[in-house]
Amino acid sequence: MMGRLEEARDTLGGLPRCPVEQFISTLQWHCGLLSSDGVYQDHCEVLYALRDGLMDRARESCLAGSHEAWRGIALLDDKGRERLTLAPETAHRLLRGICDAATITFIRSSYEAELVVAGHALASADLWTALADRYFPALTGGAPPGCNRWDFDAQIPYTSPSVGSIVIDSLSPHTREIFGPHGRVSGDPSPGNAQEVHRKVVAGTDLLEKIDPGIAAFVDREITTLVIRNDGMGNATGSSSSPQFIGRVIFWNAHFPTVGVPDCAEQLLHEAIHCRAYRIELGAPFVTAAPSLEQVV
């Protein structure tokens, strides 16, 4: 993976090489700096370069569907390409760098979904967007109904709930095969439990806004999707994120009454800092060489 990231950096003319200093600026909460230091933009440009590189390799190897996928991405407007490329599910595949049929199939279905979102096509099959914020059954299009539903019917277009720009995902295919803290595949929350977590998250972001609007804006930018999952093995609650799915945060058992609004606010901020660290490290690793024994001592 590092070879492809280095190629992307070379293509972009190099990225800032001061990751530790960038991360310290986050912890110091200079909110003006947070919005202008370019970390998020650098992250976007790396993913764009990785996307183009992957599509070039797929077409060079004549992988089935690769030419259609390349042309489909070109049909999207800037917003559609951004939504597709920066979605944690897409970023995961780009960072892995695996150029195979499954990756091309995902990209094809995702760009088709974006064309439907933009009103340029009808769904050729049942489609989810890469962001998991829209679902279209085959032969449907246009604007889906509002996000007041917490159940799912495969025959009805669906819009996922959101908080600010954060997509709340409790039932898309992207939530499958997520392993919980106890090593087993996590469970789907009931519609009532998912709605309760949404209520707490809304109140938690409102609390952050009251404390500091800059921090609230930081959380809204760094977290792309918030996945709600159940861990049925115990009473553990908490949150998690991963550098493999940059921008995706998972809340575990947040519907429990022991999880309050301040807890949700703290978890959102905690995981937003993680997401920012992952983005910084994507541009320049925190540790580039192992220290010698003398340096450690």
LOMARVO-832263 format. One record per residue (C-alpha): y, x, z. Coordinates in pm, whole numbers, padded with zeros to 5 digits, always signed. Each point is the difference from the previous one (the first is absolute). Example, Ala and Ser with C-alpha at 12.3 -4.5 7.8 and 13.67 -1.06 7.14 Angstrom:
BEGIN
-00450+01230+00780/+00344+00137-00066/
***
This chain:
BEGIN
+00000+00000+00000/+00242+00278+00085/-00021+00138-00354/+00120-00330-00146/+00276-00027+00260/+00120+00350-00087/+00003-00097-00368/+00208-00305+00086/+00245+00211+00198/+00031+00247-00288/+00068-00288-00237/+00279-00119+00226/+00151+00347+00029/-00109+00044+00361/+00064-00209+00310/+00169+00087+00331/-00204+00257+00191/+00122-00077+00353/-00240-00272+00120/+00026+00081+00370/+00379-00018-00007/-00016-00327-00193/-00236-00148+00255/+00216+00116+00292/+00294-00182-00159/-00205-00318+00021/-00064+00047+00370/+00370+00063+00063/+00083-00338-00155/+00295+00104-00212/-00013-00330-00183/+00247+00101-00270/-00220+00301-00078/-00311-00216+00002/+00132-00207-00288/+00130+00289-00210/-00223+00306+00040/-00221-00087-00297/-00340+00010+00174/-00096-00343-00128/+00124+00077-00351/-00197+00325-00005/-00309-00195+00101/+00057-00247-00285/+00044+00275-00257/-00322+00173+00105/-00194-00325-00043/+00161-00068-00339/-00103+00348-00116/-00355-00045+00133/-00022-00339-00175/+00107+00144-00334/-00236+00295+00040/-00293-00226+00078/+00070-00222-00301/+00026+00307-00225/-00338+00128+00121/-00158-00343-00045/+00120-00029-00359/-00099+00357-00083/-00353-00075+00121/-00004-00330-00193/-00083-00190+00318/-00060-00367-00080/+00313-00207+00046/+00229+00300+00057/+00212-00054-00313/+00046-00368+00090/+00098+00096+00355/+00253+00256-00127/+00154-00253-00238/+00000-00266+00273/+00195+00221+00242/+00253+00066-00279/+00050-00377-00036/+00113-00036+00360/+00364+00020+00098/+00116+00258+00254/-00060-00236+00290/-00354-00080-00112/-00090+00368-00044/+00146+00075+00343/-00196-00280+00167/-00322+00112-00167/+00038+00374+00056/+00126+00000+00361/-00249-00255+00136/-00221+00172+00261/-00312-00104-00191/+00128+00174-00313/+00127+00304+00190/-00345+00041+00154/-00160+00020-00343/+00267+00234-00137/-00031+00236+00296/-00378+00012-00036/+00051+00091-00365/-00329-00154-00107/+00027-00102-00365/-00283-00250-00042/-00073-00350-00126/+00068-00161+00340/+00349+00154+00016/+00086-00113-00352/-00130-00349+00074/+00223-00018+00308/+00306+00116-00193/-00067-00245-00283/-00035-00301+00229/+00305+00111+00200/+00231+00037-00300/-00122-00336-00134/+00091-00156+00334/+00348+00155-00021/+00048-00149-00347/-00085-00340+00147/+00240+00058+00292/+00276+00075-00251/-00080-00319-00193/-00109+00183-00315/-00363-00114-00009/-00266-00228+00142/-00278+00149+00211/-00295+00096-00221/-00225-00004+00307/+00037-00044+00376/+00262+00263+00086/+00146+00156+00314/+00301+00229-00015/-00045+00354+00127/+00241-00089+00282/-00216-00301+00095/+00308-00220+00006/-00105-00227-00289/-00323-00159-00120/-00048-00186-00328/-00313-00188-00103/-00097+00034-00366/+00234-00168-00250/+00280-00052+00252/+00345+00151+00009/+00354-00057+00114/+00118+00001+00358/-00273-00064+00259/+00068-00241+00286/+00175+00118+00312/-00160+00202+00277/-00056-00286+00243/-00377+00008-00049/-00225+00217+00213/-00328-00091-00164/-00120+00092-00348/-00126-00212-00286/-00114+00194-00307/+00115-00287-00222/+00361+00003+00121/+00266+00272-00060/+00094+00172+00323/+00295+00193+00141/-00063+00219+00302/+00234-00034+00299/+00249+00279+00052/+00246+00135+00255/+00298+00150-00175/-00156+00205-00279/-00328+00052+00192/-00293-00191-00151/-00231-00160+00258/-00357+00021-00131/-00278-00174+00189/-00235-00114-00277/+00035+00191-00329/-00288+00209-00140/+00197+00308+00109/-00087-00079+00363/-00375+00021-00064/-00203+00299+00116/+00259+00102+00257/-00188+00143+00294/+00113-00084+00350/+00035+00228+00304/-00370-00044+00078/-00122+00106-00342/-00091-00340-00139/+00164-00192-00281/+00289-00197+00146/+00016-00377-00006/+00237-00250-00156/+00243-00166+00241/+00000-00377+00006/+00304-00168-00161/+00129-00086+00348/-00039+00357+00126/+00169+00144-00308/+00291-00239+00042/+00035+00101+00365/+00015+00369-00095/+00262-00081-00263/+00209-00176+00265/-00016+00304+00227/+00087+00239-00284/+00303-00208-00097/+00117+00003+00361/-00075+00373+00026/+00211+00087-00303/+00279-00220+00137/-00019+00199+00324/+00028+00330-00191/+00299-00139-00189/+00174-00081+00328/-00074+00346+00139/+00114+00190-00309/+00036-00138-00356/-00064+00350-00138/-00339+00017+00168/-00088-00347-00125/+00092+00104-00355/-00209+00316+00040/-00306-00204+00100/+00054-00242-00288/+00010+00285-00252/-00285+00214+00130/-00257-00279+00047/-00106-00160-00327/-00290-00219+00110/-00112-00117+00342/-00371-00086+00009/-00122-00234+00274/-00359+00061+00107/-00238-00092+00281/-00222+00246+00179/-00274-00219+00143/-00170+00278+00197/+00231-00015+00299/+00341-00085+00142/+00179+00304-00140/+00341-00060-00156/+00230+00234-00182/+00110+00123-00340/-00096+00268-00247/+00106+00162-00327/-00139+00267-00230/+00131+00267-00239/-00257-00134-00246/+00188-00332-00022/+00363+00100+00040/+00211-00299+00102/-00290-00212+00127/-00012-00089+00369/-00284-00186+00170/+00041-00216+00310/-00320-00046+00199/-00052-00317+00207/+00375-00053+00019/-00058-00373+00048/-00125+00066+00355/+00235-00140+00267/+00016+00347+00156/+00195+00123-00304/+00364-00095+00044/+00302+00017-00227/+00118+00335+00146/-00350+00139-00067/+00026-00103-00365/+00347+00153-00028/-00124+00327+00149/-00305+00008-00230/+00212-00064-00308/+00233+00287+00089/-00290+00227+00095/-00180-00055-00329/+00321+00021-00206/+00048+00352+00138/-00357+00081-00104/+00066-00137-00349/+00309+00216-00029/-00192+00308+00112/-00265-00070-00265/+00269-00027-00268/+00166+00324+00108/-00332+00185+00007/-00084-00128-00347/+00300+00194-00129/-00058+00310+00211/-00283+00054+00253/+00099+00052+00362/-00244+00291+00030/-00041+00230-00301/-00205+00282+00156/-00212+00051+00309/+00173+00222+00262/-00156+00328+00094/-00143+00055+00346/+00299+00215+00091/+00240-00279-00099/-00188-00255+00210/-00006+00228+00306/
***
